[in-house]
């Protein structure tokens, strides 16, 4: 589900205020119920995603905005969501 892994990076590497476009998920993630739920709520390839907040001291969760929704996700899930810079 990843378009170009060389140009993509994990969502967890973004800082608050930074954004990108979802390009896919790590292969193993695409079969897990949590990631199927993310697809259902709009975490789709091509959608813009922005990191809003990180928990103190690098702990879980982080908050992100996709479309009109704001979601809290764990860092281990954010590491498996691949993004590219806007416009790529």
PDB file with one MODEL, atoms N, CA, C and O in Angstrom:
MODEL        1
ATOM      1  N   UNK A   1       0.805  -1.186   0.000  1.00  0.00           N
ATOM      2  CA  UNK A   1       0.000   0.000   0.000  1.00  0.00           C
ATOM      3  C   UNK A   1       0.856   1.262   0.000  1.00  0.00           C
ATOM      4  O   UNK A   1       0.310   2.364  -0.043  1.00  0.00           O
ATOM      5  N   UNK A   2       2.158   1.137   0.046  1.00  0.00           N
ATOM      6  CA  UNK A   2       3.047   2.293   0.033  1.00  0.00           C
ATOM      7  C   UNK A   2       3.413   2.616  -1.410  1.00  0.00           C
ATOM      8  O   UNK A   2       3.797   1.727  -2.170  1.00  0.00           O
ATOM      9  N   UNK A   3       3.294   3.895  -1.792  1.00  0.00           N
ATOM     10  CA  UNK A   3       3.566   4.298  -3.159  1.00  0.00           C
ATOM     11  C   UNK A   3       5.061   4.330  -3.451  1.00  0.00           C
ATOM     12  O   UNK A   3       5.512   3.702  -4.409  1.00  0.00           O
ATOM     13  N   UNK A   4       5.823   5.036  -2.657  1.00  0.00           N
ATOM     14  CA  UNK A   4       7.259   5.133  -2.850  1.00  0.00           C
ATOM     15  C   UNK A   4       7.917   5.234  -1.484  1.00  0.00           C
ATOM     16  O   UNK A   4       7.975   6.311  -0.890  1.00  0.00           O
ATOM     17  N   UNK A   5       8.405   4.123  -0.997  1.00  0.00           N
ATOM     18  CA  UNK A   5       8.922   4.070   0.366  1.00  0.00           C
ATOM     19  C   UNK A   5      10.119   5.000   0.574  1.00  0.00           C
ATOM     20  O   UNK A   5      10.333   5.487   1.684  1.00  0.00           O
ATOM     21  N   UNK A   6      10.904   5.252  -0.484  1.00  0.00           N
ATOM     22  CA  UNK A   6      12.074   6.113  -0.334  1.00  0.00           C
ATOM     23  C   UNK A   6      11.678   7.553  -0.002  1.00  0.00           C
ATOM     24  O   UNK A   6      12.407   8.245   0.708  1.00  0.00           O
ATOM     25  N   UNK A   7      10.538   8.004  -0.506  1.00  0.00           N
ATOM     26  CA  UNK A   7      10.104   9.377  -0.265  1.00  0.00           C
ATOM     27  C   UNK A   7       9.180   9.503   0.939  1.00  0.00           C
ATOM     28  O   UNK A   7       8.825  10.614   1.332  1.00  0.00           O
ATOM     29  N   UNK A   8       8.795   8.398   1.518  1.00  0.00           N
ATOM     30  CA  UNK A   8       7.865   8.442   2.642  1.00  0.00           C
ATOM     31  C   UNK A   8       8.611   8.286   3.955  1.00  0.00           C
ATOM     32  O   UNK A   8       9.759   7.842   3.992  1.00  0.00           O
ATOM     33  N   UNK A   9       7.933   8.661   5.030  1.00  0.00           N
ATOM     34  CA  UNK A   9       8.508   8.538   6.360  1.00  0.00           C
ATOM     35  C   UNK A   9       7.363   8.293   7.333  1.00  0.00           C
ATOM     36  O   UNK A   9       6.204   8.533   6.993  1.00  0.00           O
ATOM     37  N   UNK A  10       7.669   7.818   8.540  1.00  0.00           N
ATOM     38  CA  UNK A  10       6.597   7.531   9.497  1.00  0.00           C
ATOM     39  C   UNK A  10       5.941   8.800  10.028  1.00  0.00           C
ATOM     40  O   UNK A  10       6.606   9.815  10.238  1.00  0.00           O
ATOM     41  N   UNK A  11       4.660   8.732  10.237  1.00  0.00           N
ATOM     42  CA  UNK A  11       3.910   9.839  10.824  1.00  0.00           C
ATOM     43  C   UNK A  11       4.523  10.265  12.152  1.00  0.00           C
ATOM     44  O   UNK A  11       4.504  11.448  12.492  1.00  0.00           O
ATOM     45  N   UNK A  12       5.059   9.324  12.895  1.00  0.00           N
ATOM     46  CA  UNK A  12       5.632   9.625  14.216  1.00  0.00           C
ATOM     47  C   UNK A  12       6.821  10.585  14.139  1.00  0.00           C
ATOM     48  O   UNK A  12       7.224  11.136  15.164  1.00  0.00           O
ATOM     49  N   UNK A  13       7.388  10.794  12.956  1.00  0.00           N
ATOM     50  CA  UNK A  13       8.540  11.699  12.843  1.00  0.00           C
ATOM     51  C   UNK A  13       8.127  13.166  12.699  1.00  0.00           C
ATOM     52  O   UNK A  13       8.981  14.050  12.758  1.00  0.00           O
ATOM     53  N   UNK A  14       6.835  13.437  12.511  1.00  0.00           N
ATOM     54  CA  UNK A  14       6.364  14.817  12.401  1.00  0.00           C
ATOM     55  C   UNK A  14       6.227  15.452  13.777  1.00  0.00           C
ATOM     56  O   UNK A  14       5.912  14.780  14.759  1.00  0.00           O
ATOM     57  N   UNK A  15       6.468  16.751  13.830  1.00  0.00           N
ATOM     58  CA  UNK A  15       6.310  17.532  15.049  1.00  0.00           C
ATOM     59  C   UNK A  15       4.981  18.284  14.991  1.00  0.00           C
ATOM     60  O   UNK A  15       4.406  18.424  13.911  1.00  0.00           O
ATOM     61  N   UNK A  16       4.481  18.771  16.130  1.00  0.00           N
ATOM     62  CA  UNK A  16       3.231  19.540  16.115  1.00  0.00           C
ATOM     63  C   UNK A  16       3.297  20.692  15.113  1.00  0.00           C
ATOM     64  O   UNK A  16       4.285  21.422  15.041  1.00  0.00           O
ATOM     65  N   UNK A  17       2.220  20.832  14.347  1.00  0.00           N
ATOM     66  CA  UNK A  17       2.146  21.855  13.322  1.00  0.00           C
ATOM     67  C   UNK A  17       2.613  21.396  11.956  1.00  0.00           C
ATOM     68  O   UNK A  17       2.347  22.067  10.959  1.00  0.00           O
ATOM     69  N   UNK A  18       3.304  20.265  11.885  1.00  0.00           N
ATOM     70  CA  UNK A  18       3.750  19.739  10.602  1.00  0.00           C
ATOM     71  C   UNK A  18       2.676  18.832  10.013  1.00  0.00           C
ATOM     72  O   UNK A  18       1.899  18.211  10.738  1.00  0.00           O
ATOM     73  N   UNK A  19       2.650  18.771   8.690  1.00  0.00           N
ATOM     74  CA  UNK A  19       1.645  17.948   8.028  1.00  0.00           C
ATOM     75  C   UNK A  19       2.236  17.242   6.821  1.00  0.00           C
ATOM     76  O   UNK A  19       3.349  17.532   6.381  1.00  0.00           O
ATOM     77  N   UNK A  20       1.472  16.326   6.312  1.00  0.00           N
ATOM     78  CA  UNK A  20       1.849  15.584   5.116  1.00  0.00           C
ATOM     79  C   UNK A  20       0.619  14.913   4.546  1.00  0.00           C
ATOM     80  O   UNK A  20      -0.505  15.174   4.976  1.00  0.00           O
ATOM     81  N   UNK A  21       0.844  14.050   3.578  1.00  0.00           N
ATOM     82  CA  UNK A  21      -0.240  13.278   2.978  1.00  0.00           C
ATOM     83  C   UNK A  21       0.014  11.806   3.256  1.00  0.00           C
ATOM     84  O   UNK A  21       1.136  11.319   3.117  1.00  0.00           O
ATOM     85  N   UNK A  22      -1.023  11.116   3.645  1.00  0.00           N
ATOM     86  CA  UNK A  22      -0.905   9.673   3.896  1.00  0.00           C
ATOM     87  C   UNK A  22      -0.634   8.980   2.568  1.00  0.00           C
ATOM     88  O   UNK A  22      -1.343   9.209   1.588  1.00  0.00           O
ATOM     89  N   UNK A  23       0.379   8.145   2.536  1.00  0.00           N
ATOM     90  CA  UNK A  23       0.651   7.384   1.313  1.00  0.00           C
ATOM     91  C   UNK A  23       0.462   5.888   1.524  1.00  0.00           C
ATOM     92  O   UNK A  23       0.505   5.121   0.562  1.00  0.00           O
ATOM     93  N   UNK A  24       0.254   5.464   2.757  1.00  0.00           N
ATOM     94  CA  UNK A  24       0.005   4.051   3.012  1.00  0.00           C
ATOM     95  C   UNK A  24       0.381   3.654   4.422  1.00  0.00           C
ATOM     96  O   UNK A  24       0.652   4.492   5.283  1.00  0.00           O
ATOM     97  N   UNK A  25       0.389   2.345   4.629  1.00  0.00           N
ATOM     98  CA  UNK A  25       0.724   1.765   5.924  1.00  0.00           C
ATOM     99  C   UNK A  25       1.787   0.710   5.706  1.00  0.00           C
ATOM    100  O   UNK A  25       1.891   0.137   4.622  1.00  0.00           O
ATOM    101  N   UNK A  26       2.579   0.454   6.739  1.00  0.00           N
ATOM    102  CA  UNK A  26       3.503  -0.665   6.645  1.00  0.00           C
ATOM    103  C   UNK A  26       2.690  -1.917   6.369  1.00  0.00           C
ATOM    104  O   UNK A  26       1.569  -2.056   6.858  1.00  0.00           O
ATOM    105  N   UNK A  27       3.242  -2.814   5.600  1.00  0.00           N
ATOM    106  CA  UNK A  27       2.509  -3.961   5.094  1.00  0.00           C
ATOM    107  C   UNK A  27       1.786  -4.755   6.172  1.00  0.00           C
ATOM    108  O   UNK A  27       0.626  -5.121   5.982  1.00  0.00           O
ATOM    109  N   UNK A  28       2.433  -5.031   7.290  1.00  0.00           N
ATOM    110  CA  UNK A  28       1.807  -5.823   8.345  1.00  0.00           C
ATOM    111  C   UNK A  28       0.595  -5.125   8.942  1.00  0.00           C
ATOM    112  O   UNK A  28      -0.353  -5.783   9.372  1.00  0.00           O
ATOM    113  N   UNK A  29       0.619  -3.805   8.969  1.00  0.00           N
ATOM    114  CA  UNK A  29      -0.452  -3.047   9.613  1.00  0.00           C
ATOM    115  C   UNK A  29      -1.769  -3.150   8.866  1.00  0.00           C
ATOM    116  O   UNK A  29      -2.834  -3.085   9.479  1.00  0.00           O
ATOM    117  N   UNK A  30      -1.711  -3.311   7.551  1.00  0.00           N
ATOM    118  CA  UNK A  30      -2.923  -3.233   6.751  1.00  0.00           C
ATOM    119  C   UNK A  30      -3.935  -4.329   7.073  1.00  0.00           C
ATOM    120  O   UNK A  30      -5.088  -4.229   6.654  1.00  0.00           O
ATOM    121  N   UNK A  31      -3.546  -5.359   7.795  1.00  0.00           N
ATOM    122  CA  UNK A  31      -4.471  -6.448   8.125  1.00  0.00           C
ATOM    123  C   UNK A  31      -4.971  -6.409   9.557  1.00  0.00           C
ATOM    124  O   UNK A  31      -5.773  -7.256   9.951  1.00  0.00           O
ATOM    125  N   UNK A  32      -4.523  -5.460  10.331  1.00  0.00           N
ATOM    126  CA  UNK A  32      -4.909  -5.394  11.735  1.00  0.00           C
ATOM    127  C   UNK A  32      -6.197  -4.603  11.911  1.00  0.00           C
ATOM    128  O   UNK A  32      -6.415  -3.618  11.206  1.00  0.00           O
ATOM    129  N   UNK A  33      -7.055  -5.019  12.840  1.00  0.00           N
ATOM    130  CA  UNK A  33      -8.344  -4.335  13.041  1.00  0.00           C
ATOM    131  C   UNK A  33      -8.210  -2.843  13.314  1.00  0.00           C
ATOM    132  O   UNK A  33      -9.034  -2.061  12.840  1.00  0.00           O
ATOM    133  N   UNK A  34      -7.197  -2.428  14.064  1.00  0.00           N
ATOM    134  CA  UNK A  34      -7.036  -1.009  14.357  1.00  0.00           C
ATOM    135  C   UNK A  34      -6.854  -0.206  13.070  1.00  0.00           C
ATOM    136  O   UNK A  34      -7.445   0.864  12.919  1.00  0.00           O
ATOM    137  N   UNK A  35      -6.051  -0.710  12.155  1.00  0.00           N
ATOM    138  CA  UNK A  35      -5.799   0.011  10.918  1.00  0.00           C
ATOM    139  C   UNK A  35      -7.001  -0.035   9.982  1.00  0.00           C
ATOM    140  O   UNK A  35      -7.215   0.898   9.208  1.00  0.00           O
ATOM    141  N   UNK A  36      -7.775  -1.088  10.041  1.00  0.00           N
ATOM    142  CA  UNK A  36      -9.020  -1.117   9.277  1.00  0.00           C
ATOM    143  C   UNK A  36      -9.961  -0.035   9.794  1.00  0.00           C
ATOM    144  O   UNK A  36     -10.664   0.606   9.012  1.00  0.00           O
ATOM    145  N   UNK A  37      -9.975   0.167  11.097  1.00  0.00           N
ATOM    146  CA  UNK A  37     -10.793   1.229  11.691  1.00  0.00           C
ATOM    147  C   UNK A  37     -10.304   2.607  11.242  1.00  0.00           C
ATOM    148  O   UNK A  37     -11.115   3.489  10.958  1.00  0.00           O
ATOM    149  N   UNK A  38      -8.981   2.796  11.176  1.00  0.00           N
ATOM    150  CA  UNK A  38      -8.449   4.062  10.686  1.00  0.00           C
ATOM    151  C   UNK A  38      -8.927   4.340   9.261  1.00  0.00           C
ATOM    152  O   UNK A  38      -9.287   5.471   8.935  1.00  0.00           O
ATOM    153  N   UNK A  39      -8.931   3.329   8.429  1.00  0.00           N
ATOM    154  CA  UNK A  39      -9.430   3.501   7.066  1.00  0.00           C
ATOM    155  C   UNK A  39     -10.897   3.922   7.073  1.00  0.00           C
ATOM    156  O   UNK A  39     -11.306   4.779   6.290  1.00  0.00           O
ATOM    157  N   UNK A  40     -11.678   3.320   7.953  1.00  0.00           N
ATOM    158  CA  UNK A  40     -13.104   3.632   8.033  1.00  0.00           C
ATOM    159  C   UNK A  40     -13.360   5.091   8.412  1.00  0.00           C
ATOM    160  O   UNK A  40     -14.331   5.685   7.944  1.00  0.00           O
ATOM    161  N   UNK A  41     -12.509   5.673   9.247  1.00  0.00           N
ATOM    162  CA  UNK A  41     -12.738   7.060   9.692  1.00  0.00           C
ATOM    163  C   UNK A  41     -12.031   8.089   8.817  1.00  0.00           C
ATOM    164  O   UNK A  41     -12.138   9.288   9.076  1.00  0.00           O
ATOM    165  N   UNK A  42     -11.307   7.647   7.782  1.00  0.00           N
ATOM    166  CA  UNK A  42     -10.744   8.603   6.835  1.00  0.00           C
ATOM    167  C   UNK A  42      -9.242   8.654   6.693  1.00  0.00           C
ATOM    168  O   UNK A  42      -8.736   9.519   5.978  1.00  0.00           O
ATOM    169  N   UNK A  43      -8.504   7.772   7.339  1.00  0.00           N
ATOM    170  CA  UNK A  43      -7.051   7.730   7.180  1.00  0.00           C
ATOM    171  C   UNK A  43      -6.755   7.013   5.852  1.00  0.00           C
ATOM    172  O   UNK A  43      -6.326   5.860   5.842  1.00  0.00           O
ATOM    173  N   UNK A  44      -6.987   7.699   4.761  1.00  0.00           N
ATOM    174  CA  UNK A  44      -6.876   7.117   3.433  1.00  0.00           C
ATOM    175  C   UNK A  44      -5.681   7.696   2.690  1.00  0.00           C
ATOM    176  O   UNK A  44      -5.323   8.855   2.902  1.00  0.00           O
ATOM    177  N   UNK A  45      -5.060   6.903   1.820  1.00  0.00           N
ATOM    178  CA  UNK A  45      -3.976   7.445   1.008  1.00  0.00           C
ATOM    179  C   UNK A  45      -4.437   8.690   0.262  1.00  0.00           C
ATOM    180  O   UNK A  45      -5.513   8.714  -0.334  1.00  0.00           O
ATOM    181  N   UNK A  46      -3.600   9.724   0.308  1.00  0.00           N
ATOM    182  CA  UNK A  46      -3.906  10.989  -0.329  1.00  0.00           C
ATOM    183  C   UNK A  46      -4.485  12.038   0.601  1.00  0.00           C
ATOM    184  O   UNK A  46      -4.482  13.226   0.276  1.00  0.00           O
ATOM    185  N   UNK A  47      -4.985  11.612   1.763  1.00  0.00           N
ATOM    186  CA  UNK A  47      -5.562  12.565   2.720  1.00  0.00           C
ATOM    187  C   UNK A  47      -4.459  13.314   3.459  1.00  0.00           C
ATOM    188  O   UNK A  47      -3.420  12.748   3.800  1.00  0.00           O
ATOM    189  N   UNK A  48      -4.708  14.589   3.696  1.00  0.00           N
ATOM    190  CA  UNK A  48      -3.778  15.413   4.473  1.00  0.00           C
ATOM    191  C   UNK A  48      -3.912  15.039   5.945  1.00  0.00           C
ATOM    192  O   UNK A  48      -5.016  14.828   6.445  1.00  0.00           O
ATOM    193  N   UNK A  49      -2.773  14.961   6.630  1.00  0.00           N
ATOM    194  CA  UNK A  49      -2.761  14.661   8.064  1.00  0.00           C
ATOM    195  C   UNK A  49      -1.819  15.646   8.744  1.00  0.00           C
ATOM    196  O   UNK A  49      -0.725  15.915   8.248  1.00  0.00           O
ATOM    197  N   UNK A  50      -2.249  16.177   9.874  1.00  0.00           N
ATOM    198  CA  UNK A  50      -1.443  17.143  10.619  1.00  0.00           C
ATOM    199  C   UNK A  50      -1.314  16.680  12.061  1.00  0.00           C
ATOM    200  O   UNK A  50      -2.291  16.249  12.673  1.00  0.00           O
ATOM    201  N   UNK A  51      -0.103  16.772  12.599  1.00  0.00           N
ATOM    202  CA  UNK A  51       0.120  16.471  14.009  1.00  0.00           C
ATOM    203  C   UNK A  51      -0.233  17.727  14.796  1.00  0.00           C
ATOM    204  O   UNK A  51       0.315  18.799  14.540  1.00  0.00           O
ATOM    205  N   UNK A  52      -1.144  17.593  15.746  1.00  0.00           N
ATOM    206  CA  UNK A  52      -1.574  18.727  16.560  1.00  0.00           C
ATOM    207  C   UNK A  52      -0.796  18.831  17.862  1.00  0.00           C
ATOM    208  O   UNK A  52      -0.318  19.907  18.223  1.00  0.00           O
ATOM    209  N   UNK A  53      -0.669  17.708  18.566  1.00  0.00           N
ATOM    210  CA  UNK A  53       0.003  17.709  19.869  1.00  0.00           C
ATOM    211  C   UNK A  53       0.713  16.386  20.112  1.00  0.00           C
ATOM    212  O   UNK A  53       0.298  15.332  19.631  1.00  0.00           O
ATOM    213  N   UNK A  54       1.798  16.479  20.876  1.00  0.00           N
ATOM    214  CA  UNK A  54       2.486  15.291  21.384  1.00  0.00           C
ATOM    215  C   UNK A  54       2.297  15.275  22.888  1.00  0.00           C
ATOM    216  O   UNK A  54       2.251  16.333  23.516  1.00  0.00           O
ATOM    217  N   UNK A  55       2.191  14.118  23.464  1.00  0.00           N
ATOM    218  CA  UNK A  55       2.115  14.031  24.924  1.00  0.00           C
ATOM    219  C   UNK A  55       3.469  14.402  25.520  1.00  0.00           C
ATOM    220  O   UNK A  55       4.499  14.253  24.863  1.00  0.00           O
ATOM    221  N   UNK A  56       3.471  14.880  26.751  1.00  0.00           N
ATOM    222  CA  UNK A  56       4.740  15.267  27.376  1.00  0.00           C
ATOM    223  C   UNK A  56       5.738  14.108  27.445  1.00  0.00           C
ATOM    224  O   UNK A  56       5.355  12.953  27.631  1.00  0.00           O
ATOM    225  N   UNK A  57       6.997  14.433  27.296  1.00  0.00           N
ATOM    226  CA  UNK A  57       8.098  13.471  27.434  1.00  0.00           C
ATOM    227  C   UNK A  57       8.041  12.364  26.391  1.00  0.00           C
ATOM    228  O   UNK A  57       8.535  11.263  26.633  1.00  0.00           O
ATOM    229  N   UNK A  58       7.442  12.642  25.226  1.00  0.00           N
ATOM    230  CA  UNK A  58       7.422  11.661  24.147  1.00  0.00           C
ATOM    231  C   UNK A  58       6.561  10.447  24.411  1.00  0.00           C
ATOM    232  O   UNK A  58       6.809   9.379  23.851  1.00  0.00           O
ATOM    233  N   UNK A  59       5.550  10.593  25.256  1.00  0.00           N
ATOM    234  CA  UNK A  59       4.698   9.459  25.589  1.00  0.00           C
ATOM    235  C   UNK A  59       3.442   9.470  24.737  1.00  0.00           C
ATOM    236  O   UNK A  59       3.149  10.435  24.031  1.00  0.00           O
ATOM    237  N   UNK A  60       2.712   8.373  24.822  1.00  0.00           N
ATOM    238  CA  UNK A  60       1.444   8.238  24.094  1.00  0.00           C
ATOM    239  C   UNK A  60       0.362   9.048  24.755  1.00  0.00           C
ATOM    240  O   UNK A  60       0.462   9.341  25.946  1.00  0.00           O
ATOM    241  N   UNK A  61      -0.653   9.416  24.039  1.00  0.00           N
ATOM    242  CA  UNK A  61      -0.802   9.344  22.580  1.00  0.00           C
ATOM    243  C   UNK A  61      -0.386  10.662  21.937  1.00  0.00           C
ATOM    244  O   UNK A  61       0.004  11.608  22.622  1.00  0.00           O
ATOM    245  N   UNK A  62      -0.476  10.710  20.605  1.00  0.00           N
ATOM    246  CA  UNK A  62      -0.333  11.966  19.882  1.00  0.00           C
ATOM    247  C   UNK A  62      -1.700  12.289  19.289  1.00  0.00           C
ATOM    248  O   UNK A  62      -2.496  11.385  19.036  1.00  0.00           O
ATOM    249  N   UNK A  63      -1.975  13.567  19.068  1.00  0.00           N
ATOM    250  CA  UNK A  63      -3.247  13.919  18.438  1.00  0.00           C
ATOM    251  C   UNK A  63      -2.972  14.392  17.022  1.00  0.00           C
ATOM    252  O   UNK A  63      -2.037  15.152  16.769  1.00  0.00           O
ATOM    253  N   UNK A  64      -3.812  13.924  16.102  1.00  0.00           N
ATOM    254  CA  UNK A  64      -3.672  14.263  14.693  1.00  0.00           C
ATOM    255  C   UNK A  64      -5.029  14.661  14.133  1.00  0.00           C
ATOM    256  O   UNK A  64      -6.076  14.260  14.642  1.00  0.00           O
ATOM    257  N   UNK A  65      -4.984  15.453  13.081  1.00  0.00           N
ATOM    258  CA  UNK A  65      -6.218  15.822  12.394  1.00  0.00           C
ATOM    259  C   UNK A  65      -6.179  15.252  10.988  1.00  0.00           C
ATOM    260  O   UNK A  65      -5.214  15.439  10.246  1.00  0.00           O
ATOM    261  N   UNK A  66      -7.257  14.547  10.637  1.00  0.00           N
ATOM    262  CA  UNK A  66      -7.459  14.030   9.291  1.00  0.00           C
ATOM    263  C   UNK A  66      -8.855  14.457   8.886  1.00  0.00           C
ATOM    264  O   UNK A  66      -9.827  14.184   9.591  1.00  0.00           O
ATOM    265  N   UNK A  67      -8.950  15.124   7.756  1.00  0.00           N
ATOM    266  CA  UNK A  67     -10.213  15.699   7.300  1.00  0.00           C
ATOM    267  C   UNK A  67     -10.774  16.575   8.420  1.00  0.00           C
ATOM    268  O   UNK A  67     -10.079  17.472   8.896  1.00  0.00           O
ATOM    269  N   UNK A  68     -11.994  16.340   8.844  1.00  0.00           N
ATOM    270  CA  UNK A  68     -12.622  17.167   9.883  1.00  0.00           C
ATOM    271  C   UNK A  68     -12.430  16.601  11.287  1.00  0.00           C
ATOM    272  O   UNK A  68     -12.836  17.232  12.262  1.00  0.00           O
ATOM    273  N   UNK A  69     -11.817  15.420  11.406  1.00  0.00           N
ATOM    274  CA  UNK A  69     -11.721  14.759  12.704  1.00  0.00           C
ATOM    275  C   UNK A  69     -10.369  14.910  13.372  1.00  0.00           C
ATOM    276  O   UNK A  69      -9.338  15.040  12.712  1.00  0.00           O
ATOM    277  N   UNK A  70     -10.398  14.890  14.692  1.00  0.00           N
ATOM    278  CA  UNK A  70      -9.173  14.893  15.497  1.00  0.00           C
ATOM    279  C   UNK A  70      -9.132  13.563  16.236  1.00  0.00           C
ATOM    280  O   UNK A  70     -10.112  13.156  16.859  1.00  0.00           O
ATOM    281  N   UNK A  71      -7.985  12.888  16.161  1.00  0.00           N
ATOM    282  CA  UNK A  71      -7.846  11.542  16.715  1.00  0.00           C
ATOM    283  C   UNK A  71      -6.594  11.459  17.575  1.00  0.00           C
ATOM    284  O   UNK A  71      -5.594  12.126  17.311  1.00  0.00           O
ATOM    285  N   UNK A  72      -6.669  10.632  18.600  1.00  0.00           N
ATOM    286  CA  UNK A  72      -5.504  10.321  19.429  1.00  0.00           C
ATOM    287  C   UNK A  72      -5.054   8.912  19.059  1.00  0.00           C
ATOM    288  O   UNK A  72      -5.838   7.964  19.101  1.00  0.00           O
ATOM    289  N   UNK A  73      -3.786   8.792  18.699  1.00  0.00           N
ATOM    290  CA  UNK A  73      -3.258   7.470  18.344  1.00  0.00           C
ATOM    291  C   UNK A  73      -1.936   7.254  19.073  1.00  0.00           C
ATOM    292  O   UNK A  73      -1.239   8.202  19.436  1.00  0.00           O
ATOM    293  N   UNK A  74      -1.623   6.009  19.272  1.00  0.00           N
ATOM    294  CA  UNK A  74      -0.368   5.647  19.949  1.00  0.00           C
ATOM    295  C   UNK A  74       0.817   5.818  18.998  1.00  0.00           C
ATOM    296  O   UNK A  74       0.672   5.732  17.779  1.00  0.00           O
ATOM    297  N   UNK A  75       1.973   6.058  19.573  1.00  0.00           N
ATOM    298  CA  UNK A  75       3.178   6.215  18.768  1.00  0.00           C
ATOM    299  C   UNK A  75       3.477   4.966  17.953  1.00  0.00           C
ATOM    300  O   UNK A  75       3.932   5.069  16.814  1.00  0.00           O
ATOM    301  N   UNK A  76       3.232   3.807  18.507  1.00  0.00           N
ATOM    302  CA  UNK A  76       3.533   2.578  17.751  1.00  0.00           C
ATOM    303  C   UNK A  76       2.664   2.467  16.501  1.00  0.00           C
ATOM    304  O   UNK A  76       3.100   1.900  15.499  1.00  0.00           O
ATOM    305  N   UNK A  77       1.431   3.005  16.544  1.00  0.00           N
ATOM    306  CA  UNK A  77       0.614   3.024  15.337  1.00  0.00           C
ATOM    307  C   UNK A  77       1.090   4.121  14.382  1.00  0.00           C
ATOM    308  O   UNK A  77       1.118   3.924  13.167  1.00  0.00           O
ATOM    309  N   UNK A  78       1.464   5.277  14.940  1.00  0.00           N
ATOM    310  CA  UNK A  78       1.953   6.380  14.104  1.00  0.00           C
ATOM    311  C   UNK A  78       3.231   5.992  13.364  1.00  0.00           C
ATOM    312  O   UNK A  78       3.484   6.497  12.270  1.00  0.00           O
ATOM    313  N   UNK A  79       4.025   5.119  13.933  1.00  0.00           N
ATOM    314  CA  UNK A  79       5.248   4.656  13.276  1.00  0.00           C
ATOM    315  C   UNK A  79       4.945   3.821  12.044  1.00  0.00           C
ATOM    316  O   UNK A  79       5.801   3.675  11.171  1.00  0.00           O
ATOM    317  N   UNK A  80       3.744   3.274  11.960  1.00  0.00           N
ATOM    318  CA  UNK A  80       3.392   2.385  10.848  1.00  0.00           C
ATOM    319  C   UNK A  80       2.530   3.068   9.786  1.00  0.00           C
ATOM    320  O   UNK A  80       2.156   2.449   8.790  1.00  0.00           O
ATOM    321  N   UNK A  81       2.217   4.348  10.004  1.00  0.00           N
ATOM    322  CA  UNK A  81       1.498   5.129   8.997  1.00  0.00           C
ATOM    323  C   UNK A  81       2.546   5.915   8.222  1.00  0.00           C
ATOM    324  O   UNK A  81       3.292   6.701   8.805  1.00  0.00           O
ATOM    325  N   UNK A  82       2.605   5.708   6.918  1.00  0.00           N
ATOM    326  CA  UNK A  82       3.611   6.356   6.067  1.00  0.00           C
ATOM    327  C   UNK A  82       3.019   7.618   5.453  1.00  0.00           C
ATOM    328  O   UNK A  82       1.886   7.616   4.974  1.00  0.00           O
ATOM    329  N   UNK A  83       3.802   8.695   5.473  1.00  0.00           N
ATOM    330  CA  UNK A  83       3.373   9.974   4.918  1.00  0.00           C
ATOM    331  C   UNK A  83       4.446  10.525   3.989  1.00  0.00           C
ATOM    332  O   UNK A  83       5.612  10.136   4.064  1.00  0.00           O
ATOM    333  N   UNK A  84       4.035  11.431   3.118  1.00  0.00           N
ATOM    334  CA  UNK A  84       4.951  12.191   2.266  1.00  0.00           C
ATOM    335  C   UNK A  84       4.638  13.656   2.484  1.00  0.00           C
ATOM    336  O   UNK A  84       3.554  14.010   2.949  1.00  0.00           O
ATOM    337  N   UNK A  85       5.581  14.494   2.148  1.00  0.00           N
ATOM    338  CA  UNK A  85       5.356  15.936   2.265  1.00  0.00           C
ATOM    339  C   UNK A  85       4.215  16.340   1.341  1.00  0.00           C
ATOM    340  O   UNK A  85       4.030  15.736   0.284  1.00  0.00           O
ATOM    341  N   UNK A  86       3.451  17.355   1.730  1.00  0.00           N
ATOM    342  CA  UNK A  86       2.384  17.874   0.878  1.00  0.00           C
ATOM    343  C   UNK A  86       2.944  18.244  -0.498  1.00  0.00           C
ATOM    344  O   UNK A  86       4.029  18.813  -0.613  1.00  0.00           O
ATOM    345  N   UNK A  87       2.180  17.907  -1.530  1.00  0.00           N
ATOM    346  CA  UNK A  87       2.582  18.258  -2.888  1.00  0.00           C
ATOM    347  C   UNK A  87       3.444  17.221  -3.574  1.00  0.00           C
ATOM    348  O   UNK A  87       3.797  17.395  -4.740  1.00  0.00           O
ATOM    349  N   UNK A  88       3.800  16.123  -2.871  1.00  0.00           N
ATOM    350  CA  UNK A  88       4.640  15.083  -3.490  1.00  0.00           C
ATOM    351  C   UNK A  88       3.748  14.072  -4.158  1.00  0.00           C
ATOM    352  O   UNK A  88       4.239  13.107  -4.744  1.00  0.00           O
TER     353      UNK A  88
ENDMDL
END
